[in-house]
């Protein structure tokens, strides 16, 4: 079963951490990544830049529009993800709990089943 382990970023929570706490989160991804590579459960992973450098593309009435953004009402944005292939939902939850972000108060890891992949 394929699952996306989604890490949301909340700048207010992140900025409240000490330098040591932020380093521990960032460095903690290395052993996690090594472990799921070794187990064969990793299909892919990405870390994303913040929304301040993204753009939104729209086509309305045939006209292309590109704007800075997105300007979200939410305090959180998609920071990255791991795409995994595991035996069941419980294993996906176990893996999500190993991601350092899951241990930061105010952050978390969303576990979402994949219904289509190409």
Beta strands, then each sheet from edge to edge (+ up, - down):
strand 1: 2-10
strand 2: 42-47
strand 3: 55-60
strand 4: 63-68
strand 5: 76-85
strand 6: 109-113
sheet 1: 2+ 5- 1+ 6-
sheet 2: 3+ 4-
end
